[in-house]
Amino acid sequence: MKYLFVSVPALGNKQNTFLNIRGKLSEYALTYAFNVPEFKIGTLDALVLLSDDLTKYDTAFEQSVNKLADILANLIKSDITNGHVREYMLANDKPVEEYISTFQWNTMKYRTDKSLQEITATLNQEVTSIDNVMKTKLNAYTQSKNTLTTLQRKETGNLSVRNLNGIVKKEHCVLNSEYLTTVFVAVPRSAYKQWFNKYETLTQMVVPRSSVKIAEDDEYGLFSVTLFQRVADEFSHKAREEKFIVRDFNYDEDALKSQKEELSEAEAVEKEQQLELFRLSRTNFGEVFTSWIHLKALRVFVESVLRYGLPCNYMSATIAAKPKYEEKVDSILIAQYGRLGGVHGQALAKKNNGGQHEELLDHDLQAVNDNSYRPYVQFELEFDSERN
């Protein structure tokens, strides 16, 4: 979805100005009143500095909104819920489109008797605080998810990585021997013949004909081999040189039970942190999104004062162009309000109306060719609630 927040002089009657714009755009866009209150203005220099800060915060708030939306989308894709991502992206308990189209300034939270700088600082502090909390929670969840993935991989991977508890039995091992030990090796299925030809001669002190295939999957066979403890490290090194994978494994009767308990605990921790992250993401998405729209309102107010002067007599509206009509909406607005930009605005209107470039002065063309320039106050908001 894409919205324009537009402000133009009201010429004494805000309602008539709004109805005029809505009427001209009725075929091409949905137009809503954007109710921006009047604030304590302060000095012109302070407004100019604030305008720069608002531009910076606007970008930061947009990034925060998109991060939270992406977290929600990824969690929903992980089957945490059967719902659609749009159902959970709510602002003030409304779908974001409805919140924008019915926007009202939250005077309880952001008192208009405070200075513009104080309100801006409050908005920024809230979003920054949420960013920090979400960063901590996301890192914790990512860590628990990685731990679980590692344990699950050991349970479900091939014999070169899979945990051998439950596969290797007591009878496969030489236990309690002062001199002998058992080594377990994952051998690619295509290299069985190579293994049997070489394992006895990789080092000295390998028990002849001691290798036994214990298990097999689609990629590897797991073989045991008995040898003297003193050559175990050397044997492992030589085996790896031949592309055989020596498994680091010591038989423990209680290990299988401990392994299952560890996996179960990791699953519980991951699920708990996933649900907590989902709850926080859902709540904080609404908080940050509403802060973002309030910041847009501040930008509209500040820029309107800087551009149109005092007293504050302007009308602001939210415009959502219908598909494929964005350029048409833009051209109608420029045709209607091009005069506000003086020679630059008139040049832009001429260009949109197909006027010849020869009629325009060089400095006019420079302003016209700046795609971001509009002779009226305009800010954009673009957000993909579908997370496509």
N, C-alpha and C positions, 0 to 999 in steps of 0.2 A: 504494500500500500504506500502511496505517496501523497503527501499533503503540502499545501502552500499556506503559510500564515502571512496574510497581506494586510497592510495598513495604508489608508488613503485619507486625505482631508475630508471631513464630514460636511463642510460648508453649511454648518448650522443645524443640520438634522441628520443624526446618525442612522435612524431607522430608514429614512428615504434613501440615503446613500447605500445602505445594505441591500434594500429591496431592488435598487437600480442594478447593482452588481449581480445579484442573484438572478434577476430577470435576463440580463444579457448572457449569462452563462448557463441558463437553465437546460439547454439542449446538450451541453458538453461537460457539465460538472455538477457536483453536489456542493452547495455553499451553505456554511453554517456561521452564525455569529460567534466570534472569538472574544469572550467577555474578559477584557483586561481592565483591572481597576486603575485608579489614579494613585500615584505614589508620591512620597516626598522627594523632590527633585534634586535639591542641592545646587552645586555650581556646574557650569558648563564643562570646565576642565575635568571635574570628577566624573561626569557622564562619559566623556571621551575615554578616560582610563577604564571605566567600568565596561564600556562597550567592548574593549579589547579582552578583558577578563571573561566576559560572557561568551565571546567567540571561542575562547580556549575551553571553557567549561562545557559548552555545547558539544564539542567533539569528544570530550572525556565522558560525558553522560551517555552519548550515543554508543560509545564503545562498551560501557558498563551494561547498558540495556541488551546489547547484542551478545555479550558474554553470558549473561543470565539466561537469555533465550536459548542459546546454544546448549547450556548445561541442561535445561529442561528438556530440550529436544532429544539430546543424547540419552538422558535417563529414561524418557518415554520409549525410545527405540530399544532400550534394554529390557523392555517388558515389565517395568515397574508398575505400569498401569495399562489398562486396555483403551484408555482414552486417546483423544487427538490432542496434539500439542496446543492448538488454539484454545482448547477448553481450560487450560491452566495458565494461560497468559492473560491475566486479568489486571485491570487498573481500577482501584476503588470498587472492586467486585463487579466490574463491567468489562465486556470485551474492549480491547484497546480502541477499536474504531468508534464504539459508542462513547467511550470516555472523551475522545478528542472532539467528537461532534457535539457533545453536551458540556464541554469544559466550563467549570466554575472555579474561580480562585478560592483556595482554601484559607479563608481569613483567620480561622482558629489556629492553624499551624504556622501561617506566614502572615503576621499582622501587618496591615498596610500602613500603620503609624510608625513602623520601623523604617530606617533608611534603606534605600536600594542596595547599598553595600552590605548592610547587615543581613538582609534577606538572601542576597546572593551567597554570602559566607555560610549561612545556615544550610542552604541547599547543597553547597559543595561539601560541607562537613558531613552531612547525612550520607551522600553518595560515596564519599571517600571511606567512611566508616563501614558501609555495607561492602564495598570492594575488599577491604581488609579482612572482614569476617568471611566472605565467600572464598577468598584466596586460601585462608587457613583451612576451611572445611573441605575445599576441593583437593588440596594437597593431602589431607588426612584420608579422604576417600580414595584418591588415586593410589596412595601407599597401600591401603588395605586391599584394594582390588588387585594390585600387582602381586602382593603376597599370596592372595588366593589363587591367582592365575598360575603362579609358580608351583604351588602345591598341587593344583589340578593337573598341570602339565606332567608332574611326576607320577600322577595316578593314571593318566590316560595316554602319555606319549609312547614312543616306541622303546624298545629295550635298551637303546643307547642312553636314554635319559630317565626312563621310568623308575620309580622307586621299587626296589627289589624285595622289600618286605612283603611276605605272602607268596612270592614267586620262588624264592630260594628257601628250601626246607632244611631242617636240621641235618637230615641224612646227606645233603649235598656238601657238607662242610667237614673239614678236619678241625675238631675242637680240642682244646686243652692239651695240645701237643707242644712239647718243648722246642721242637725243631721244624715241624711242617706247618704249612698254612695253605689255604685255598684262595685262589684268585679267580674273579669272575670277569669274563670278557664278552663284549657284544661284537659279533662278527657279521659283516654284511652277508646276506644269503648267497651272493655271487662269489664269496671268498671262502666258503667252507673248505674246499679242497686245499687252498693255500694255507689255511689255518692248520689243518691236520698234517700238512707236509712240513710246517715250520715251527710249531709251538714247542716241540721237544728240544729244538736246537737254538732257540732264541738266547738262552743262557745255559750254563751248567746247572746241575742239581734240580732239574725238572723231572718229576716222576714219570717214566715212560707209560704211554697209553692211559694216562690219568684223566684226560679231557673228556667230559661228558656234556652233551647238549641237554640243558635243563628246560628251556622254553624257546618259543619261536613266534615271531609276528611276521607281518608282510615285508619288513625290511631287514630285520636282524634275527640272528640266533644267539641265545645266551649260553655260553660254555663255561664250565668250571675246569680248573687245572690245578693240580697239587704240586707244590714245590717247597724247597727249603726257605724258611723265613729270611735267611741272610741274602738271598738273591731276589727277593720280591720286588724291590725298587728297580733293580736292573732289568728284570723281566718286564715290568710295566713300561719302562722307557723303550725297550726294544720292540715291544708289541705295538706301541703307539707309532713308532717309525714305520711299521708295516700296515698302518691304517686300521689296526684293531683297537677297539675302544675298551680300555680297562676301567671297570666300574669300581668306584670307591664304596666298598660295602663290607660291613662287619655284622655277622649274624647276631641277632638279639631277639630272644623269644617274646619280649614285651614291646618290641619296636612297632609291630603292626597295630597293636592297640593304641599306642601313643600317636602313631601316624594318623589314624582315623580320628582321634580326639583333636589333634592339631588342625586337621582339615575342617572338622565340624565347627570348631571355635572360630577359624578364619572365615567360614561362610557366615556365621552369625554376626561377626564384627562388620564384615563387608555389607551385609544386608541392613544392619542398623545404621551405618554411616550413609548408605545410599538413601534410605528413607529420610534421614535428617537433612541430607543435602537437598533432596527433592522438596521437602517442606520449606527450607530456608530459601531456596531458589524461587519457589512459587510466591512466597510472601515478599521477598526482596525485589523480585521483578516488578511487582505492582508499585512498590515504594519508589524505585528508581525511575520507572516510566512516568509516574505522576510528577516526580521532581523534574524530569526532562521537559514535560509540557509546561510546567510553571516557569522553567528557565526560558523557554521559547516566548512565553508571555512577557517576561522581563525584557528580552531582546526587542520585541515588538515595541514595547513602551519606550525604552531608551532610544532606539533608533528613530522612532516617530518624533520624539521631542527634539533630537538633534537635527532631523531633517525638516520638520514642519514648524518648529518653534513653539512658543507659548502664546496664549493659553492652549491646553491640551484639547484640541477639537478635531479628533480624527476617528475613523471607524475601522475596526479590525475584523477580519473574517478568516475563516478556515475554508479552503477550497480543495476538493478532491476531484481531480479531472477523471472523466470516464475513460476507459481503455481507448488508446489511439487518438485522444483529443487533447493531449497535453500542449502541443504546439498551438492548437486553435485557441485554447484558454489563454495562453501566453500572449498571443497576438491581439485578442480582444482587450485584455487588460492594458497592453501597451497603447493600443489605439485610443482607449478611453482616458488614460492618465499619462500619456507621453508628454503632455504640456508641463507636468510637474518637474521634469528634468531640464527645462529650458531648451537650449539649442541641442543638447545631447539627447534629451528625451524626444524631441521632434525629429531628430535624425534617425533615432531608433524606430519611430513610428513610420517614417518614410521608407526605411529599409524593409520593414515588415509588410508595407503596402506595395512593395515592388518598385520603389523610387529609384531613379538612376543614381549611381555613385557620383557621377560628375556634378550633381547638384549639391553635394555635401563637401564641407571643408575638411581638410586633412585631420584636424584635431577632433572634428565630429566623428569621422570614420574610426578613429582610435577608440573612442568611447563606445561606439556601436559594436565594434568587433570584440569588445570585452563581454563574453557570454554571461558573466555574472551580474553585469550592470542592469538595474531596472530603475526607472524614474520614480518609483514608489517603494515603500518598505516591503520587502519580501524575504521570508526565510522558508527553507524547505525542511521537511521531515520525511524520511523514507525508512520503512521498516517492513521486514518480511515475516509476518506472523505465521506463515506456513513452514518457515525454515527449509525452503527448497534449496 
